[in-house]
Amino acid sequence: MNSYLCILTFVFHVLLVSGSSRNLPILSFDEGYSHLFGNDNLMVLKDGKSVHISLDERTGSGFVSQDLYLHGFFSASIKLPADYTAGVVVAFYMSNGDIFEKNHDEIDFEFLGNIRGKNWRIQTNIYGNGSTNVGREERYGLWFDPSEDFHQYSILWTENQIVFYVDRVPIREIKRTQEMGGDFPSKPMSLYATIWDGSGWATNGGRYGVNYKYAPYVAGFSDFVLHGCAVNPLDQSKCQAAPTSDSVPSGIDGEQQMKMGNFRKKHMQYSYCYDRTRYKVPPSECVINAKEAERLRGFDPVTFGGVHHHGKRRHRTRSTQAKASSI
């Protein structure tokens, strides 16, 4: 498809659905994706529109989009493994790390498993231009059990904003600011879906790991939406020449803002913007919400209130500190 028409089609549909994949074309697995690793642990179902990826003691598994995209709306319905899932990580994300090894971009949904009786948690994160020295994680609980049925998880990525959605409810909006510079994802990326062993950090800072007596851990994916401009990563001019910035919505509407605020009030468990142990001064793009800050301080006064532990405190790197707080 002509790249200009590709962009116009994308814009038209985004204007219609406002963050929903309703009315967008659903692709079969083979139309949009290819195996990435763990082929024996990846099974395309008979309808061709659903796939299972699994983790066992041998390997995890995953798949990747056939094209790279510069901006768009990307979605899948996902059903997570049930029962004891500590240490298991299921990820649905965008990345170009295989092409831009030293300055890659990333937009992440990560689903973090838990011990029996505890719920899965969602982590969102972004990187731009290899800015892994600044972690931008947020974590949330959910208002449903994601292992009982399929639920829709979506990413809207434009030149100036990123929005994460769960079942058409926006849960996080990231606006590009001048202060962020190259930290905002701006290069073409592929879509990935993977399941793997994150025993070292995913559940209670690594206290609980994967127990393979419960394997295989199976995650289901369906309702694939890849709606953006497919590009050659070395030649982005065709997409950049199209008038996307004026046509794509510059933000979510008032009703969606209210839904997002309600979600964050009830379900957000961690945000890097309020983590006083990592950032004495919040990163420049953070917009501090006094009510969010107060609620998180009540949830964890050490992390979010700057209250110090008494006694010895071990030094931790940014990475281990971020992962250890995933409880």
DAKAFEN-V941838 format. One record per pair of residues at least 24 apart in sequence whose C-alpha atoms are under 6 Angstrom apart, sorted by the first residue. I is the first residue (numbers start at 1). J is the second residue. If there is no record, write none. Layout:
# DAKAFEN-V941838
i:I j:J
i:I j:J
This chain:
# DAKAFEN-V941838
i:4 j:242
i:6 j:229
i:7 j:229
i:10 j:228
i:11 j:248
i:20 j:168
i:26 j:223
i:26 j:224
i:26 j:225
i:27 j:224
i:32 j:65
i:32 j:66
i:33 j:64
i:33 j:65
i:33 j:66
i:34 j:63
i:34 j:64
i:35 j:63
i:36 j:62
i:36 j:63
i:36 j:64
i:37 j:61
i:37 j:62
i:49 j:222
i:50 j:221
i:50 j:222
i:51 j:220
i:51 j:221
i:52 j:219
i:52 j:220
i:53 j:218
i:53 j:219
i:54 j:217
i:54 j:218
i:55 j:216
i:55 j:217
i:56 j:215
i:56 j:216
i:60 j:195
i:60 j:196
i:61 j:194
i:61 j:195
i:62 j:193
i:62 j:194
i:63 j:192
i:63 j:193
i:64 j:191
i:64 j:192
i:65 j:190
i:65 j:191
i:67 j:230
i:68 j:188
i:68 j:189
i:68 j:190
i:68 j:230
i:68 j:231
i:69 j:188
i:69 j:189
i:69 j:229
i:69 j:230
i:69 j:231
i:70 j:188
i:70 j:229
i:71 j:157
i:71 j:158
i:71 j:228
i:72 j:157
i:72 j:227
i:72 j:228
i:73 j:155
i:73 j:156
i:73 j:227
i:74 j:154
i:74 j:155
i:74 j:225
i:74 j:226
i:75 j:153
i:75 j:154
i:75 j:224
i:75 j:225
i:76 j:152
i:76 j:153
i:76 j:222
i:76 j:223
i:76 j:224
i:77 j:150
i:77 j:151
i:77 j:152
i:77 j:221
i:77 j:222
i:77 j:223
i:78 j:150
i:78 j:151
i:78 j:220
i:78 j:221
i:79 j:146
i:79 j:147
i:79 j:149
i:79 j:150
i:79 j:219
i:79 j:220
i:80 j:146
i:80 j:147
i:80 j:219
i:81 j:147
i:81 j:217
i:81 j:218
i:81 j:219
i:82 j:147
i:83 j:116
i:84 j:115
i:84 j:116
i:85 j:113
i:85 j:114
i:85 j:115
i:86 j:113
i:86 j:114
i:86 j:115
i:86 j:203
i:86 j:208
i:86 j:209
i:86 j:210
i:87 j:113
i:87 j:198
i:87 j:199
i:87 j:202
i:87 j:203
i:87 j:209
i:87 j:210
i:88 j:113
i:88 j:197
i:88 j:198
i:89 j:195
i:89 j:196
i:89 j:198
i:90 j:194
i:90 j:195
i:91 j:193
i:91 j:194
i:92 j:192
i:92 j:193
i:93 j:191
i:93 j:192
i:94 j:189
i:94 j:190
i:94 j:191
i:95 j:189
i:95 j:190
i:96 j:189
i:103 j:129
i:103 j:130
i:104 j:129
i:104 j:130
i:105 j:129
i:105 j:185
i:112 j:202
i:114 j:203
i:128 j:182
i:128 j:183
i:128 j:184
i:128 j:185
i:129 j:182
i:129 j:183
i:131 j:183
i:136 j:272
i:137 j:272
i:138 j:270
i:138 j:271
i:139 j:269
i:139 j:270
i:140 j:267
i:140 j:268
i:140 j:269
i:141 j:267
i:170 j:260
i:171 j:260
i:188 j:233
i:201 j:323
i:204 j:326
i:204 j:327
i:205 j:323
i:205 j:324
i:274 j:304
i:275 j:303
i:275 j:304
i:276 j:303
i:276 j:304
i:276 j:306
i:277 j:303
